[in-house]
Amino acid sequence: MHHSTLNLDVFDFELPDDENEMASIATPDIGATLCFDHHDPEIVNRLGTRRLDG
């Protein structure tokens, strides 16, 4: 199948009828991340200086 045809497959999804899942989608963004705050200078510095090779 050609890639452009595969890319169009994103339009054939359906949202579930589950009210709990729909409510979680509709929940407003709280403006904070659950992982880490990339606006916090201490976190940015820690991530920017972390070595991945050991």
A tleap script that builds the chain and sets N, CA, C and O, in Angstrom:
source leaprc.protein.ff14SB
mol = sequence {
  NMET HIE HIE SER THR LEU ASN LEU ASP VAL
  PHE ASP PHE GLU LEU PRO ASP ASP GLU ASN
  GLU MET ALA SER ILE ALA THR PRO ASP ILE
  GLY ALA THR LEU CYS PHE ASP HIE HIE ASP
  PRO GLU ILE VAL ASN ARG LEU GLY THR ARG
  ARG LEU ASP CGLY
}
set mol.1.N position { 0.847 -1.177 0.000 }
set mol.1.CA position { 0.000 0.000 0.000 }
set mol.1.C position { 0.895 1.243 0.000 }
set mol.1.O position { 1.921 1.267 0.679 }
set mol.2.N position { 0.526 2.234 -0.727 }
set mol.2.CA position { 1.302 3.461 -0.840 }
set mol.2.C position { 1.196 4.271 0.450 }
set mol.2.O position { 0.161 4.240 1.116 }
set mol.3.N position { 2.263 4.998 0.808 }
set mol.3.CA position { 2.303 5.747 2.064 }
set mol.3.C position { 1.199 6.796 2.167 }
set mol.3.O position { 0.635 6.987 3.245 }
set mol.4.N position { 0.886 7.469 1.082 }
set mol.4.CA position { -0.161 8.490 1.157 }
set mol.4.C position { -1.512 7.860 1.459 }
set mol.4.O position { -2.337 8.476 2.134 }
set mol.5.N position { -1.754 6.660 0.982 }
set mol.5.CA position { -2.994 5.946 1.302 }
set mol.5.C position { -3.010 5.570 2.780 }
set mol.5.O position { -4.041 5.684 3.443 }
set mol.6.N position { -1.879 5.128 3.287 }
set mol.6.CA position { -1.788 4.792 4.709 }
set mol.6.C position { -1.996 6.018 5.580 }
set mol.6.O position { -2.630 5.928 6.631 }
set mol.7.N position { -1.478 7.150 5.162 }
set mol.7.CA position { -1.645 8.382 5.929 }
set mol.7.C position { -3.104 8.798 6.035 }
set mol.7.O position { -3.499 9.394 7.037 }
set mol.8.N position { -3.901 8.501 5.039 }
set mol.8.CA position { -5.319 8.860 5.075 }
set mol.8.C position { -6.121 7.977 6.023 }
set mol.8.O position { -7.262 8.302 6.351 }
set mol.9.N position { -5.545 6.875 6.462 }
set mol.9.CA position { -6.242 5.978 7.384 }
set mol.9.C position { -6.487 6.599 8.756 }
set mol.9.O position { -7.220 6.018 9.556 }
set mol.10.N position { -5.906 7.747 9.054 }
set mol.10.CA position { -6.133 8.395 10.350 }
set mol.10.C position { -7.547 8.945 10.457 }
set mol.10.O position { -7.991 9.269 11.559 }
set mol.11.N position { -8.265 9.059 9.350 }
set mol.11.CA position { -9.600 9.644 9.372 }
set mol.11.C position { -10.710 8.619 9.601 }
set mol.11.O position { -11.887 8.977 9.591 }
set mol.12.N position { -10.356 7.358 9.806 }
set mol.12.CA position { -11.411 6.357 9.972 }
set mol.12.C position { -11.550 5.877 11.419 }
set mol.12.O position { -12.014 4.761 11.655 }
set mol.13.N position { -11.153 6.711 12.391 }
set mol.13.CA position { -11.289 6.315 13.783 }
set mol.13.C position { -12.619 6.799 14.342 }
set mol.13.O position { -13.250 7.689 13.772 }
set mol.14.N position { -13.039 6.224 15.439 }
set mol.14.CA position { -14.261 6.641 16.113 }
set mol.14.C position { -13.966 6.830 17.588 }
set mol.14.O position { -13.199 6.071 18.180 }
set mol.15.N position { -14.576 7.842 18.178 }
set mol.15.CA position { -14.454 8.037 19.613 }
set mol.15.C position { -15.376 7.052 20.323 }
set mol.15.O position { -16.452 6.737 19.816 }
set mol.16.N position { -14.968 6.566 21.482 }
set mol.16.CA position { -15.778 5.581 22.199 }
set mol.16.C position { -17.044 6.204 22.786 }
set mol.16.O position { -17.119 7.415 22.990 }
set mol.17.N position { -18.027 5.360 23.052 }
set mol.17.CA position { -19.261 5.811 23.698 }
set mol.17.C position { -19.125 5.840 25.215 }
set mol.17.O position { -20.037 6.288 25.910 }
set mol.18.N position { -17.996 5.367 25.734 }
set mol.18.CA position { -17.749 5.318 27.169 }
set mol.18.C position { -17.746 6.731 27.752 }
set mol.18.O position { -16.910 7.551 27.373 }
set mol.19.N position { -18.670 7.025 28.668 }
set mol.19.CA position { -18.796 8.370 29.238 }
set mol.19.C position { -17.560 8.763 30.039 }
set mol.19.O position { -17.173 9.931 30.015 }
set mol.20.N position { -16.926 7.830 30.747 }
set mol.20.CA position { -15.740 8.152 31.534 }
set mol.20.C position { -14.588 8.581 30.647 }
set mol.20.O position { -13.874 9.534 30.961 }
set mol.21.N position { -14.408 7.884 29.546 }
set mol.21.CA position { -13.320 8.236 28.639 }
set mol.21.C position { -13.601 9.578 27.976 }
set mol.21.O position { -12.689 10.389 27.812 }
set mol.22.N position { -14.829 9.818 27.600 }
set mol.22.CA position { -15.179 11.099 26.993 }
set mol.22.C position { -15.006 12.234 27.994 }
set mol.22.O position { -14.586 13.327 27.613 }
set mol.23.N position { -15.318 12.002 29.256 }
set mol.23.CA position { -15.144 13.031 30.288 }
set mol.23.C position { -13.670 13.351 30.476 }
set mol.23.O position { -13.315 14.513 30.674 }
set mol.24.N position { -12.799 12.337 30.419 }
set mol.24.CA position { -11.373 12.595 30.582 }
set mol.24.C position { -10.817 13.382 29.403 }
set mol.24.O position { -9.889 14.172 29.575 }
set mol.25.N position { -11.364 13.183 28.221 }
set mol.25.CA position { -10.943 13.950 27.054 }
set mol.25.C position { -11.376 15.411 27.207 }
set mol.25.O position { -10.652 16.325 26.812 }
set mol.26.N position { -12.545 15.619 27.777 }
set mol.26.CA position { -13.098 16.963 27.917 }
set mol.26.C position { -12.529 17.718 29.119 }
set mol.26.O position { -12.757 18.921 29.250 }
set mol.27.N position { -11.797 17.036 29.993 }
set mol.27.CA position { -11.239 17.683 31.168 }
set mol.27.C position { -10.237 18.749 30.738 }
set mol.27.O position { -9.361 18.491 29.912 }
set mol.28.N position { -10.370 19.944 31.302 }
set mol.28.CA position { -9.453 21.012 30.889 }
set mol.28.C position { -8.011 20.735 31.328 }
set mol.28.O position { -7.760 20.066 32.330 }
set mol.29.N position { -7.098 21.261 30.560 }
set mol.29.CA position { -5.677 21.150 30.867 }
set mol.29.C position { -5.388 21.956 32.126 }
set mol.29.O position { -5.816 23.104 32.242 }
set mol.30.N position { -4.666 21.363 33.065 }
set mol.30.CA position { -4.374 22.057 34.325 }
set mol.30.C position { -3.126 22.920 34.233 }
set mol.30.O position { -2.769 23.606 35.191 }
set mol.31.N position { -2.463 22.888 33.087 }
set mol.31.CA position { -1.295 23.727 32.888 }
set mol.31.C position { -0.030 23.201 33.527 }
set mol.31.O position { 0.942 23.945 33.664 }
set mol.32.N position { -0.013 21.947 33.922 }
set mol.32.CA position { 1.171 21.350 34.535 }
set mol.32.C position { 1.389 19.971 33.932 }
set mol.32.O position { 0.447 19.315 33.486 }
set mol.33.N position { 2.614 19.553 33.928 }
set mol.33.CA position { 2.941 18.240 33.413 }
set mol.33.C position { 2.973 17.228 34.544 }
set mol.33.O position { 3.243 17.581 35.692 }
set mol.34.N position { 2.704 15.989 34.229 }
set mol.34.CA position { 2.762 14.938 35.229 }
set mol.34.C position { 4.171 14.368 35.363 }
set mol.34.O position { 4.469 13.692 36.347 }
set mol.35.N position { 5.035 14.630 34.393 }
set mol.35.CA position { 6.397 14.075 34.404 }
set mol.35.C position { 7.375 15.026 35.065 }
set mol.35.O position { 7.930 14.714 36.118 }
set mol.36.N position { 7.587 16.160 34.472 }
set mol.36.CA position { 8.486 17.185 35.004 }
set mol.36.C position { 8.124 18.505 34.362 }
set mol.36.O position { 7.526 18.550 33.287 }
set mol.37.N position { 8.494 19.574 35.032 }
set mol.37.CA position { 8.199 20.909 34.530 }
set mol.37.C position { 9.384 21.412 33.714 }
set mol.37.O position { 10.412 21.784 34.279 }
set mol.38.N position { 9.247 21.424 32.402 }
set mol.38.CA position { 10.348 21.851 31.545 }
set mol.38.C position { 10.566 23.362 31.570 }
set mol.38.O position { 11.449 23.869 30.878 }
set mol.39.N position { 9.764 24.090 32.365 }
set mol.39.CA position { 9.963 25.529 32.552 }
set mol.39.C position { 10.767 25.807 33.826 }
set mol.39.O position { 11.183 26.942 34.056 }
set mol.40.N position { 10.983 24.796 34.641 }
set mol.40.CA position { 11.733 24.933 35.890 }
set mol.40.C position { 13.227 24.945 35.570 }
set mol.40.O position { 13.750 23.952 35.064 }
set mol.41.N position { 13.930 26.057 35.857 }
set mol.41.CA position { 15.355 26.147 35.511 }
set mol.41.C position { 16.200 25.021 36.105 }
set mol.41.O position { 17.141 24.560 35.458 }
set mol.42.N position { 15.893 24.574 37.303 }
set mol.42.CA position { 16.657 23.483 37.915 }
set mol.42.C position { 16.512 22.188 37.109 }
set mol.42.O position { 17.493 21.479 36.882 }
set mol.43.N position { 15.296 21.889 36.684 }
set mol.43.CA position { 15.050 20.684 35.879 }
set mol.43.C position { 15.726 20.807 34.520 }
set mol.43.O position { 16.344 19.854 34.045 }
set mol.44.N position { 15.613 21.970 33.895 }
set mol.44.CA position { 16.241 22.182 32.589 }
set mol.44.C position { 17.749 22.005 32.693 }
set mol.44.O position { 18.363 21.383 31.826 }
set mol.45.N position { 18.348 22.545 33.744 }
set mol.45.CA position { 19.783 22.402 33.943 }
set mol.45.C position { 20.153 20.939 34.164 }
set mol.45.O position { 21.131 20.451 33.597 }
set mol.46.N position { 19.387 20.251 34.972 }
set mol.46.CA position { 19.664 18.842 35.239 }
set mol.46.C position { 19.573 18.000 33.957 }
set mol.46.O position { 20.415 17.137 33.709 }
set mol.47.N position { 18.548 18.265 33.156 }
set mol.47.CA position { 18.395 17.526 31.902 }
set mol.47.C position { 19.477 17.897 30.895 }
set mol.47.O position { 19.942 17.048 30.135 }
set mol.48.N position { 19.876 19.170 30.892 }
set mol.48.CA position { 20.873 19.634 29.940 }
set mol.48.C position { 22.279 19.176 30.249 }
set mol.48.O position { 23.130 19.151 29.360 }
set mol.49.N position { 22.539 18.813 31.487 }
set mol.49.CA position { 23.886 18.392 31.862 }
set mol.49.C position { 23.985 16.885 32.120 }
set mol.49.O position { 25.057 16.385 32.461 }
set mol.50.N position { 22.906 16.183 31.965 }
set mol.50.CA position { 22.890 14.724 32.231 }
set mol.50.C position { 23.639 14.002 31.126 }
set mol.50.O position { 23.418 14.253 29.942 }
set mol.51.N position { 24.512 13.117 31.520 }
set mol.51.CA position { 25.248 12.283 30.566 }
set mol.51.C position { 24.521 10.955 30.414 }
set mol.51.O position { 24.136 10.331 31.404 }
set mol.52.N position { 24.339 10.534 29.192 }
set mol.52.CA position { 23.622 9.298 28.926 }
set mol.52.C position { 24.555 8.095 28.779 }
set mol.52.O position { 24.085 6.962 28.677 }
set mol.53.N position { 25.843 8.320 28.767 }
set mol.53.CA position { 26.779 7.213 28.548 }
set mol.53.C position { 27.321 6.615 29.844 }
set mol.53.O position { 28.280 5.844 29.809 }
set mol.54.N position { 26.745 6.947 30.946 }
set mol.54.CA position { 27.225 6.280 32.143 }
set mol.54.C position { 27.091 7.065 33.337 }
set mol.54.O position { 27.462 6.611 34.419 }
savepdb mol mol.pdb
quit
